[in-house]
Amino acid sequence: MKKKIRAIQYGVGPIGASIARLMREKQAIEIVGAIDSDPEKAGRDLGEVAGAPDAPWGVTISADAQEVLGLSADVVIHSTSSSLPAVMEQLLTCLEAEACIVSTCEELAYPYRTYPELAAQLDKAAKDWGVALVGTGVNPGFAMDKLLVTLAAVSQKIEHAKAVRIVDAATRRLPLQKKIGAGMSVEEFRAQVQAGTIKHVGLPESVAMVADSLNFAVDEITESIEPVVTAAQVKTEFLTVEAGQVAGVHQIARGMKDGKEIIYLELQMYVGAKSPADTVELRGQPNISLVIPGGSPGDIATASVVVNTIPVILDAPAGLRTARDLPIGFFSPDARP
Amino acid sequence: MKKKIRAIQYGVGPIGASIARLMREKQAIEIVGAIDSDPEKAGRDLGEVAGAPDAPWGVTISADAQEVLGLSADVVIHSTSSSLPAVMEQLLTCLEAEACIVSTCEELAYPYRTYPELAAQLDKAAKDWGVALVGTGVNPGFAMDKLLVTLAAVSQKIEHAKAVRIVDAATRRLPLQKKIGAGMSVEEFRAQVQAGTIKHVGLPESVAMVADSLNFAVDEITESIEPVVTAAQVKTEFLTVEAGQVAGVHQIARGMKDGKEIIYLELQMYVGAKSPADTVELRGQPNISLVIPGGSPGDIATASVVVNTIPVILDAPAGLRTARDLPIGFFSPDARP
């Protein structure tokens, strides 16, 4: 029998916690360590912080990344920030420990356009240490890019690519509802957008992945973010949005070529969204579309995509990878090590 | 600038012809040869036989496979038969010529269960010669397996997997309408099923691919084929099916474990089908489904998947590959060599 996959959870926020709980269900994985700099978490048991029913797990969260990475893990699941520049040192430290990485950092999902130097640096370090890394999740990583590229396999010509993701935030956790501005005035929403605190990160990365996959010579990527304002009161488990207040975000990213739109990605994430769904539409030969009614469920799906990517990244050639390159699939709870 | 991809078309039936026409549209491909044993085709120009508007192409079809394979191609597109035993010698000859292969042979799509020895033999030969091969198409290869496995990336647990493909054969070519028994009596249909002439090949291969991808310990794969009988007359461009006659096939393949169904694949292909679509449903955590309204268009999609797989197989590690392993995508007509 082979040894189990030795995994470290780096970052134990809400997403990191749900990833840790899911890893715990996989027979083939042993969680050997956890890293979080928050003094409220460091020193405590990972299972307890993650809210696992079977806690404690006997895995203590440490703020000392170097020390934990000394445990010779096969893979680090990294979930600390959306910003690639902010996590570069963390990622490089993991690579130096010769661990593969699956990260939820949205800007790592397809960094070649916004951060080509950082992408090259990570690729080189990963190759030097003989490991692979990838940034992924449900979005970016699946609903608005990988799924679209997969559907493109039945196409002969593509003139325009579109993906629309509509999420009813009413079923999501409170921090997410706040993060999208639910219950704010339009003024407050705009101020927070200006301050950079309200925004789903990752649409330009998905546009870039789609553009390269379809060989679209996109010369400009635009992005807009607007509030969705409710006409009538909406109540969730956590908060109430009054008529005229903000219910959430409406973001559109476009890939342009010579001033003409050839990629359109639209994300609506607000409390009370009526018809949640993931939709992909390709115009060309043939015209073809795909729908996931109800949409990929956000909280579940991000943890799923990340954990399902673990065996794939362990099997990938050394270097920086993206969801585009990887044959994603399912990592069964019963899979043997 | 790199050299173009040198491709050989092996088999110039209706599917081979549509593949050749599609390859012709790709800037990065040069078709250097074509093989077909049919004396009606050998000696003629490939473009003419393929019905291309820009024929002749200056590529002569030859019945001498060895001679054509001497042209040192990078890849052979192989489309001669659904039966793996029937094409083994053809495939081995291509591998010995150090050419990668993308084949429409349905039984090659996932041969490990039905033909484990042939699969091992092909894998070894491919590795010996340093090339890769794959059997693929829209079904098997996409609609009822790869798409399902891709959707599984958002799953945490899966209890049951289902795919349904409904095709309106009225929009397809005459040979296909005949192949599915359109216009026959039920008696004649059953006789032809017995004789093995009526059947879509590939459902058990898709079941096996799905089973292994989801780590389902399927101990039995069952397959049934029944006629779809029309209640009212249906007319197509080519033929008329009277009420009470057969309009096409209804095939169901199941993956069973301890007598319980855990995989269900259903193919309905008949003239006059009302709601053509490809549907995937996964029951588990979460329950999730996906629909391609109208379905992947059969004739177009098979050629698309095959040609879009060319750059992927050239990039794959040597050996026998399946759609499950390969990150499928789009091969742009404008892609540079």
Interface residues (C-beta under 8 A of the other chain):
Chain A: L22 E25 V138 F142 K146 L147 V149 T150 L151 A152 A153 V154 S155 Q156 K157 I158 S213 L214 N215 Q285 P286 I288 S289 L290 V291 I292 P293 G294 S296 P297 I300 A301 A303 S304 V305 V307 N308 T309 R324 D325 L326 P327 I328 G329 F330 S332 P333 D334 A335
Chain B: L22 E25 V138 F142 K146 L147 V149 T150 L151 A152 A153 V154 S155 Q156 K157 I158 S213 L214 N215 Q285 P286 I288 S289 L290 V291 I292 P293 G294 S296 P297 I300 A301 A303 S304 V305 V307 N308 T309 R324 D325 L326 P327 I328 G329 F330 S332 P333 D334 A335
